[in-house]
Amino acid sequence: MWFKNLSIFRLTEAFTLTPEELEQKLEAMSFRPCGAHEESTFGWASPIGKSAPAFVHSCNGFMMLCGKKEERVLPASVVNELVQEKILETEEQQGRKLSKKERTSIKDETIFELLPKAFTFSRKIYAYIDPKGGWLIVDAASAKSAEDLLSLLRKCLGSLPASPLNTAEKPVSTMTQWLTHNQAPDGITIEDECELRSPEEAGGIIRCKRHDLALPEIKNHLDSGKEVIKLAINWEDRISFILDEHLAVKRLRFLELCQDQASDIETENEAEKFDADFSIMSLELANFLPRLLELFGGEH
């Protein structure tokens, strides 16, 4: 289990629940498939799968969770076509134009009729809690997905004092300085990808991939006022990732040093492999996250 994205939240109060206590609270909102007329459902599932049905997987003090969402697929084009047919048919029968309210009612009725026949698809959102470090980490590429999982967790716990990272220095300013001077802090290597944006409203954006960021053309963009909003970074040759202006980590990769640790551990089944990977990943990130804060002047 290797996360590919990190939406990072700071626990602003101590998380004191044991894995067993957390398990009991999550049971109230366990995952169930969509009903015939439900557009979506969202609940807790086992992080490991059928081989280990518990909702909380605990390892070295870290607690892994998994939210599962199922949605019915109703293409807008299909709905709109049927709605228009019904509106035209009704207008011809009644010899008048339907009101906006009546059109909306026909659309709602059409969706209600189609939902039981629609296909479903599901996806999982993984997260883990680090009570000792005071972190909640969600493997989500979008802020909305991360917030969806936090909302579900808050419903189960009653409250969850957690907030996005807020550092003393603005990530945009700091990353721009790194690239302008072609000099990164100790342990940090700037790689070959970035995104630059002009600071004015609706400013232009430059995206560079597989590009030498030390070349004069990049500096020219920076000298003209553009700022770094995404930057490819390598930390200690252990992980590489894209860091954005909100300190969200995208396209995270655990490099050879980490993968060698994982391959050295003999496992006999899926559950043991999951446990070994989670152990290595969580300990690695426990070392990295305080350093990430340091890079931007600490917490604000």
N, C-alpha and C positions, 0 to 999 in steps of 0.2 A: 504494500500500500504506500505509494509515493504520491504526494500531492503535486499538482501541476501549477496551481495558483495559490496565493496566500492573500486572503482578506484578513487583516490583522486587527484585533480588538483588544484593548486593555481592560482588564477587570478592575474596576475602581473600588471594589470591596472584596474581602477575602472570600474565596469559594470554599465552603466548609463541608459540602455534601460528600459522603462516601460514594463509591461506585454503586453500592447496593441501594443507598437512599435515592440516588439519581435514577437508577433503573426503575424503581417503584413509581417515581413521578412521571417518567416517560411512558409507562404502560398505559396511562389514561388516554394518550393520543397516538396509539400505534397505527401503523399504515393499514389502510383497507382500500381495495379497488374502487373505482368510480361506480356509483349507482347508475341506473338507467338514464336518469335525467340530470346527472351531475357533470359539470364541465371539467372539474378537477378535484383531486383529493391530495392531502399532504399529511404525512405522519412519519413516525419513527420505524426504522427497520434495523435489522442486525447489520452491523458494519462488515462482518465476515461473511454472512450468508446463512444458508440452511444448516451448515455444519456446526454453527454456534449461534443459536437463536437469540442470545441476550442483546439488549439494546445498547449496552455500554460495554466496551472492551477496554479493560484497564491494563496498563503496562508501565512500570517504573514511576507510578504516580500520575501518569497522563491518562486521560479518559477520552476514547474515541467514540463518536456518535455518527449516525447516518440518517439523514432525512430523505424520504422517498416521495416523489411527486408523480402522480399519474394524471394525464390530461387527455381529453377527447379531441380528436382532430376533425374540425369542421372548416374546410376551406372557405374563405370569405366569398370567393367567386361563385361557389356552388350555392351558398346561402342567398347571395344577392340575386342570382338568376331565378331561383325558385320564388323569392319574394316578389320580384318584378312581375313574374307570370301571374301570381295570385292577385297582386294589386290591379293589374290590367283586367283580369277576369272579373274581379269584383266590381270595378268601375264600369265595365260594359254591362254587367247584369243590372246595376243600380242606376246607370245613366248619369253618373256624377263623379266629380273628382273626390278622392278620399282625403280626409284631413291628415295632418302630420301625426296626430295621436293614433288614428286608425292604421296608418302605414306602420307605425312602430309596433302596434299590437299584432299585426300580421307577421312582422319579422320575429317577434317573440314566440308566436305560435309555431312558426316554421322551425325555429331552432329547437323548440321543445319536441317537435315531431322527429327531427333528424338525430338528436343526441343519442337515443338508444342504438341507432344503426352505425354511429361513428366509430372508427378505429380508435384505439387508445395507445399511448406510448408512455413510458415511465423513465425517469432519470433519478439519480441519487446525488445528494450533496453531502459530502463528508466534512466533519469538523472534529477538532479535539480541544479539550480544556487542559491547561497547564496550571493547576492551582498554586503550585510553589512559585512559578515565575510570574503568575498573574496575567496569563494570556488566554484568549480564545481565538483559535485559528480556523478559518473556513476555507476549504478548497473550492473557491468560486471565482469564475472569470468576471462576473459582473457584481456590482454593488447590490443590485436588487436581489440576486440569488442569495447573497450572504445575509441580507436583511430579512429575507423570507425565513431562513433557518433560525436566525436570532428571534424573530417574532414567535415562531413555533416553540422555541425553547422557553421564552418568557411566559407563554401561556401555560406551560407545564409547571414552571417554577414559581409563578406569581410575579416575580421580578428578576431581573438580571442586570445589575449595574455594569454595563460594558459600553465602551465608547471607542470610536476609531482613533488611530494614533494622531497625536498632535505634538509636533516637535518645536523646539525653540527657533530653529532656522527653517525657512521655507525650502522644501525639497527642490523646487524649480530654481531658486537662486543658487543653492549649493551645487546642484548638478551642472548648472550653467558655468559656474566658476571652475569646476573640475575640467570641463571640456575646453573652456577658453584658454586655460593655462596648461592644458594637456598634462595635468598632474592630479592623481587620485590619492586618497589616504592610504596608509599602510594596510596591506592585505586586500586591497581593492584594485582590480584591473578593469579598465574600460575596454569593452569589446567593440564589435563592428556594426552596431546598430543604434540609431537614435531617432527621435522625433523632435523637431524644432517648431516653435510657434511664435508668431509676432504678438506682442503683448496687447495691441489695440483690439477692440471688440471685433469679432469675426475676422481676426488676423489670419494671414496665410500660414500654411503648415508645410514643412519640408520633412519627408520621411526618407531615411537612409538605411539600407540593408546591405550587409556584406560589403561594407565601405570603410576605408581607412579614415577614421574620424580625426586624425591629426593633420589631414591635408588642408592647404590654405583655403579651399572653397568652403569648408565647414566653418573655419574661423571668420571668413568674410560674412557669413550669415549671422554669426554671433556678434560681430562688430556692428552689424546693421541693426541690432536690437532684438534679434530673435532669442528665445529662451528654450532651454531643454525641458521638455515635458515627459519624455521617456528616454531611458538609457539602458543599454545592455551592459551588465556588470558580472564579473566573476569574483567570488569571495574565496580567497585562500586555496584556489584550485579544488574546492570541495563542492560548491554549488554555483550555477550560473542562472541568470534570470533577467527579465526586463523590469525595471523599476519605474513607476509612473509618478505623476505629480502629487498623487494622494497617498503615496507610500504603499500602493498595492503592488504585489509581486506577480508577474505574469510569466508564463512559459518557463516555469522553474524546472531545472534539471539537477539531479544529484550526480556528481561527476565520479570519475573512476575511483577516487579514494574512498568514497562512500559505498559505491557498488562493490568494491573488493571486500569491504567489511561484510556486506550482505551475503556475498557468494561464499565466504568462509564459514558461514553458519549452516550446519546440516539440519534440514527440516524434513519431516516425514509426511506432512499433509498441508492442506490449504490454510488451516488455522494457525499452525506453527510458522508457516511462511509469512502470513499476515502479521503475526506477533513480532517476528524478527525484523521485518521491514519497518513496522511502526516504531519499534524501539530505536532503531538507528536513526530514522527520520526525525523523531521527536527530540532526541538528545542533540542531534545536529542543529536543529532549529532553536533549541534552548540556548545554545552557544551563540548562534548568529543574531537572534533578535536584539539582545542588549547592544551588540555592536552596531546594528542598524540604527538604533536610537542615538548612539554616540556620534555617528557620521553626520547627524543633523542637529547637533548641539544638545541632545538629551530631550526629555519630555518637557512640554510646556504646561 
